[in-house]
Amino acid sequence: MELRDCKCYYGGQDMNFAIFSDDLCRARYLESILLPIGHVRVDVYQVEPGGKSRWVVVQQTDGAKNLWKCFTRTGHNFSESETYKFPRKIRAEIRQKIPQFGQETSALVA
């Protein structure tokens, strides 16, 4: 998956997301959808990486579940990848910026 195809959802405390990167990123609002269950409104966003970003990690929270998606720059695109495929230096940067990532997932291998 490409970062431009990744959608982030915000519906209050139970459904939200966080963006981590080595450069400033922007969450761009796309639309709101109304879920028929409980008539809950969910806002949909797309992540726009910074011009100098080399990596972006998106944490999507849905209740007690955390879903992590990791993207690295290849030219002008950001492709989803397992962090064990990242260069060691980038993995160290991610561990430094997101300590809970290594605790919640085994995708970040030293």
N, C-alpha and C positions, 0 to 999 in steps of 0.2 A: 504494500500500500504506500502511496505517496502522501506526504504531509498535507498537500493541498486537498486530498480526498478525505482526510480525517475530520470528522465532525465531533465537536465537544458539546456536551449537554449540561444545562444548568436549570435545576428545578428546586432551588432552596438547599437546605442543609442535607437532605437525603440524596440529592443528585447534583454534583458539582465537579469542577475540574481545576487543575493547577498546571501551569506551564513552567518548565525549567529549561534554561538554555545558557550558553556561554555569551550571548548577546541579547539585547532587548528584543522581545517579540510582541506581537499585537494579537489580541483576540478580536476578530471582526464578527459582529452580529450578522447572522444570516436570516433567521426567521424564528417565529414562535409556533409551537404546535400544542394543541390541546389534547391531553390524554383522556380517553373516555372514562377511565377508572378514577373516580374521585374528582373529575374535572380539574385536573392539575395542568397548569401551563408550564411548558418546558421551552427554554430558549436555546437555540442552536447557534453555535459559533464555529468559526474556522480560524486556525492558527496561521499567522503570517510571520515567518521568521525574520530576524534582523538581518541586515545586509552582511554582517560579519559572522553570523551564526555558523558554527561547524556541526553542532548537534542540538537536538530538541527532544525533551522527554515530556510526555503528557500523562498526567495522572488523572484518571476519570474515577470518581467515587460514586457508587450507587448503593446506598444504605451502608452496610458493613463491608462491602466488597470494593477493592481497589484494583483497577486495571491500568497497567503501565504500558505505554507505547513509546518506543525509542526510534528516533530518526537521525540519520547522518546525511551530511551534504555530499552530493556527487555532482559536481558542476553547479548547475542552477537548481537542481532538484534535491529534495529530501526524501530518501527512501527509508521505509521501516526496516529495522534490522535488530537482531539479537545483540545485546551489548557485548557478549563474549567475542563478537567479530570486530568490535571497535578497537582501535589502537590502544595500547596500555595507557598512554598519556591521557587520552580522552576518558577512559574508564576511571582513572584517578580523579580527574576533574569532576565527573559526575558523582562519584562517592563523596567528594568534598562538599559539593553543593547540595546533595540530596542524601544525607546519611540514612534516612528511613528506607530508601530504595533498596539498598543492599540487604536490609533486614526483612523486607516484605517479599522479595523476589529472589530467585536464584539466577536470574538472567545476568547479573553483574558479577562476572567471574574475575578474580584478581589476575 
